[in-house]
Amino acid sequence: MAKLEHLHPTGLFQNPAYSQVVVASGARTIYISGQVALDEHGALVGAGDLSTQTTQVMKNIGLALAAANAAFSDVVKITTYVVNYRPEHRAIIAKARTPFFANMPPPASTLVGVSALAAPEWLIEIEAIAVTG
């Protein structure tokens, strides 16, 4: 397992949803491509529903982590892309994402509003970086 240090720099707001700085020391870095709300057969999960799509995306990230012998506790950074982002989307995404990082410091995180993703029915895409020992 990697050594992760979640820093709390003086002068930066400490948001409970993400860490401002994560220092990772380990032997392996795992880069997970942006995941969307497709099941193992390529079928969309949660058409038109940001919460359901976010949950499926997080499940897909979990599967990718497991394939690399890693876990959510190894994730140091996520980047989230949301179609036609509005401020009220943040709470929906946080509620669906939070259980996957329960009882651990959250990773560093960036949220980006975009006009579209690769398919019109996709509402959210999340990529992740993990470090293991």
Residue frames as qw, qx, qy, qz and C-alpha x, y, z in Angstrom:
[[0.000, 0.888, 0.460, 0.000, 0.00, 0.00, 0.00],
 [0.367, 0.564, -0.026, 0.739, 1.18, 3.49, -0.80],
 [0.303, -0.452, -0.441, 0.713, 1.85, 6.08, 1.83],
 [0.072, 0.698, 0.408, 0.583, -0.62, 8.94, 1.33],
 [0.277, -0.341, -0.393, 0.808, -0.27, 12.20, 3.17],
 [0.037, 0.786, 0.512, 0.345, -3.26, 14.56, 3.05],
 [0.349, -0.033, -0.224, 0.909, -1.90, 18.04, 3.74],
 [0.087, -0.853, -0.513, 0.034, -3.94, 20.90, 5.17],
 [0.447, 0.251, -0.009, 0.859, -2.12, 24.05, 4.02],
 [0.123, -0.595, -0.394, 0.689, -2.65, 27.14, 6.11],
 [0.137, 0.436, -0.165, -0.874, -4.70, 29.65, 4.18],
 [0.320, 0.003, -0.747, -0.582, -6.58, 27.10, 2.03],
 [0.702, -0.160, 0.130, -0.682, -10.21, 26.22, 2.76],
 [0.106, -0.167, 0.977, -0.077, -10.58, 22.67, 4.10],
 [0.684, 0.057, -0.223, -0.692, -13.50, 21.20, 2.18],
 [0.631, -0.206, 0.706, -0.246, -14.75, 17.84, 3.51],
 [0.849, 0.441, 0.176, -0.231, -15.50, 16.65, -0.05],
 [0.806, 0.487, -0.143, 0.303, -11.89, 16.72, -1.28],
 [0.664, -0.532, 0.037, 0.524, -8.32, 17.20, -0.17],
 [0.201, 0.943, -0.145, -0.222, -6.39, 20.27, -1.31],
 [0.266, 0.686, -0.677, -0.023, -3.05, 18.40, -1.43],
 [0.963, -0.183, 0.186, -0.075, -2.22, 14.70, -1.44],
 [0.100, 0.701, -0.702, -0.081, 1.39, 13.54, -1.37],
 [0.982, 0.023, 0.057, -0.181, 1.77, 9.93, -2.54],
 [0.030, -0.623, 0.779, 0.067, 4.76, 7.66, -2.09],
 [0.858, 0.045, 0.469, -0.202, 4.60, 4.22, -3.64],
 [0.417, -0.264, 0.739, 0.458, 5.91, 1.90, -6.28],
 [0.231, 0.355, 0.792, 0.439, 2.97, 1.89, -8.72],
 [0.253, 0.339, 0.102, -0.901, 0.90, 4.66, -10.24],
 [0.282, 0.388, 0.865, 0.147, -2.42, 3.63, -11.78],
 [0.191, 0.227, -0.149, -0.943, -4.12, 5.86, -14.33],
 [0.328, 0.424, 0.839, -0.094, -7.80, 5.09, -14.90],
 [0.054, 0.241, 0.507, 0.825, -9.37, 6.43, -18.07],
 [0.385, -0.021, 0.159, -0.909, -12.46, 8.54, -17.77],
 [0.043, 0.235, 0.970, -0.040, -15.30, 6.25, -16.79],
 [0.411, -0.095, -0.187, -0.887, -18.88, 6.78, -17.90],
 [0.599, -0.043, 0.549, -0.581, -22.18, 5.17, -16.91],
 [0.712, 0.258, -0.528, -0.384, -21.95, 2.05, -19.07],
 [0.843, -0.322, 0.386, -0.189, -22.39, -1.46, -17.71],
 [0.485, -0.373, 0.731, 0.303, -20.22, -4.41, -18.72],
 [0.560, 0.417, 0.683, 0.213, -22.33, -4.90, -21.87],
 [0.234, 0.079, 0.293, 0.924, -21.97, -1.27, -22.98],
 [0.167, -0.704, -0.612, -0.320, -25.53, -0.35, -21.99],
 [0.016, -0.487, 0.190, -0.852, -26.17, 3.05, -20.45],
 [0.396, -0.453, -0.732, 0.319, -27.15, 3.01, -16.77],
 [0.164, -0.637, -0.398, 0.640, -29.34, 5.90, -15.58],
 [0.277, 0.454, 0.455, 0.715, -30.42, 7.68, -18.76],
 [0.113, -0.720, -0.212, -0.651, -31.03, 11.34, -17.89],
 [0.682, -0.713, -0.140, -0.080, -30.24, 10.78, -14.18],
 [0.249, 0.762, -0.474, 0.364, -27.03, 12.41, -12.94],
 [0.557, -0.534, 0.534, -0.347, -27.11, 10.64, -9.57],
 [0.950, 0.053, 0.299, -0.077, -27.53, 7.15, -11.04],
 [0.722, 0.628, -0.179, 0.227, -24.90, 7.82, -13.68],
 [0.033, -0.773, 0.525, -0.356, -22.45, 9.06, -11.03],
 [0.757, -0.351, 0.498, -0.234, -22.99, 5.93, -8.96],
 [0.941, 0.298, 0.147, 0.061, -22.36, 3.70, -12.00],
 [0.441, 0.780, -0.337, 0.291, -19.23, 5.68, -12.88],
 [0.319, -0.670, 0.581, -0.335, -17.90, 5.18, -9.34],
 [0.910, -0.082, 0.387, -0.125, -18.70, 1.45, -9.52],
 [0.814, 0.553, -0.059, 0.167, -16.75, 1.29, -12.80],
 [0.122, 0.792, -0.494, 0.338, -13.80, 3.05, -11.17],
 [0.665, -0.449, 0.529, -0.276, -13.97, 0.48, -8.37],
 [0.955, 0.209, 0.209, 0.013, -13.80, -2.35, -10.91],
 [0.575, 0.722, -0.255, 0.287, -10.81, -0.72, -12.61],
 [0.226, -0.733, 0.537, -0.350, -9.07, -0.27, -9.26],
 [0.849, -0.236, 0.436, -0.181, -9.71, -3.88, -8.29],
 [0.888, 0.447, -0.004, 0.106, -8.24, -5.07, -11.60],
 [0.405, 0.692, -0.396, 0.447, -5.05, -3.25, -10.65],
 [0.671, -0.288, -0.570, 0.376, -5.11, -4.64, -7.09],
 [0.108, 0.153, -0.236, 0.954, -5.99, -1.21, -5.73],
 [0.145, -0.643, -0.733, 0.168, -8.89, 0.34, -3.81],
 [0.015, 0.901, 0.252, 0.354, -10.56, 3.71, -3.40],
 [0.562, -0.792, 0.036, 0.237, -8.21, 4.33, -0.47],
 [0.661, -0.141, 0.347, 0.650, -5.34, 4.40, -3.01],
 [0.340, 0.748, 0.385, 0.420, -6.91, 7.13, -5.17],
 [0.417, -0.353, -0.133, 0.827, -4.95, 10.37, -4.95],
 [0.125, 0.340, -0.143, -0.921, -6.72, 12.46, -7.63],
 [0.380, 0.502, 0.770, 0.104, -9.98, 12.44, -9.54],
 [0.082, 0.202, -0.226, -0.950, -11.18, 14.72, -12.30],
 [0.323, 0.505, 0.776, -0.196, -14.90, 14.96, -12.94],
 [0.044, 0.029, -0.429, -0.902, -16.45, 16.27, -16.15],
 [0.252, 0.500, 0.735, -0.381, -20.15, 17.21, -16.07],
 [0.177, 0.396, 0.592, 0.679, -22.25, 18.11, -19.09],
 [0.174, -0.668, -0.289, -0.664, -23.96, 21.53, -18.84],
 [0.460, -0.210, -0.637, 0.582, -22.79, 21.91, -15.25],
 [0.284, -0.736, -0.133, -0.601, -24.91, 23.95, -12.86],
 [0.061, -0.493, 0.628, -0.600, -24.05, 24.63, -9.20],
 [0.774, -0.216, 0.280, -0.525, -26.88, 22.38, -7.96],
 [0.874, 0.266, -0.402, -0.057, -25.17, 19.41, -9.68],
 [0.210, 0.533, -0.694, 0.435, -22.35, 19.49, -7.13],
 [0.531, -0.268, 0.567, -0.570, -24.58, 18.23, -4.29],
 [0.927, 0.187, -0.003, -0.326, -26.00, 15.44, -6.47],
 [0.688, 0.483, -0.513, 0.171, -22.53, 14.27, -7.47],
 [0.039, -0.504, 0.678, -0.535, -21.19, 14.53, -3.91],
 [0.740, -0.174, 0.383, -0.524, -24.05, 12.46, -2.50],
 [0.952, 0.257, -0.092, -0.135, -23.45, 9.68, -5.04],
 [0.587, 0.564, -0.490, 0.312, -19.65, 9.80, -4.77],
 [0.295, -0.666, 0.476, -0.493, -19.19, 10.15, -1.00],
 [0.916, -0.260, 0.219, -0.213, -19.97, 6.51, -0.03],
 [0.891, 0.355, -0.169, 0.226, -17.04, 5.32, -2.14],
 [0.387, 0.499, -0.425, 0.648, -14.62, 7.43, -0.07],
 [0.640, -0.680, -0.109, -0.342, -16.33, 6.84, 3.30],
 [0.795, -0.587, 0.099, 0.115, -14.14, 6.72, 6.42],
 [0.727, -0.027, 0.193, 0.659, -11.05, 7.98, 4.60],
 [0.039, -0.636, 0.079, 0.767, -9.64, 11.33, 3.57],
 [0.685, 0.657, 0.295, -0.104, -10.99, 12.19, 0.12],
 [0.689, 0.102, 0.293, 0.655, -8.62, 12.51, -2.84],
 [0.027, -0.409, 0.158, 0.899, -7.60, 15.73, -4.52],
 [0.389, 0.544, 0.743, 0.043, -10.40, 16.60, -6.93],
 [0.045, 0.249, -0.246, -0.936, -11.24, 18.83, -9.87],
 [0.412, 0.563, 0.699, -0.155, -14.74, 19.36, -11.29],
 [0.064, -0.236, 0.416, 0.876, -15.08, 20.73, -14.82],
 [0.558, 0.559, 0.434, -0.433, -18.26, 21.72, -16.61],
 [0.215, -0.157, 0.710, 0.652, -18.26, 20.76, -20.29],
 [0.521, 0.265, -0.129, -0.801, -20.70, 21.26, -23.15],
 [0.917, 0.155, -0.173, -0.323, -20.64, 17.59, -24.17],
 [0.550, -0.422, 0.714, 0.093, -18.92, 14.23, -23.70],
 [0.057, -0.254, 0.829, 0.495, -18.20, 11.62, -26.37],
 [0.106, -0.385, -0.867, -0.298, -21.82, 10.37, -26.44],
 [0.223, -0.453, -0.124, -0.854, -24.87, 12.62, -26.03],
 [0.719, -0.510, -0.381, -0.279, -26.49, 10.46, -23.32],
 [0.678, -0.140, -0.443, 0.569, -23.47, 10.62, -21.02],
 [0.230, -0.928, -0.165, -0.244, -23.90, 13.23, -18.28],
 [0.429, -0.820, 0.377, -0.037, -20.69, 12.64, -16.30],
 [0.858, 0.315, -0.326, 0.242, -17.21, 11.21, -16.76],
 [0.495, -0.813, 0.299, -0.063, -14.65, 10.68, -14.01],
 [0.746, 0.411, -0.455, 0.261, -10.97, 9.77, -14.34],
 [0.693, -0.708, 0.124, -0.056, -8.78, 8.70, -11.44],
 [0.475, 0.569, -0.598, 0.306, -5.14, 8.34, -10.45],
 [0.838, -0.532, 0.035, -0.117, -4.15, 5.89, -7.72],
 [0.275, 0.645, -0.671, 0.241, -0.81, 5.04, -6.13],
 [0.932, -0.336, -0.056, -0.126, -0.02, 1.71, -4.48],
 [0.409, -0.749, 0.520, 0.041, 3.01, 0.35, -2.69]]
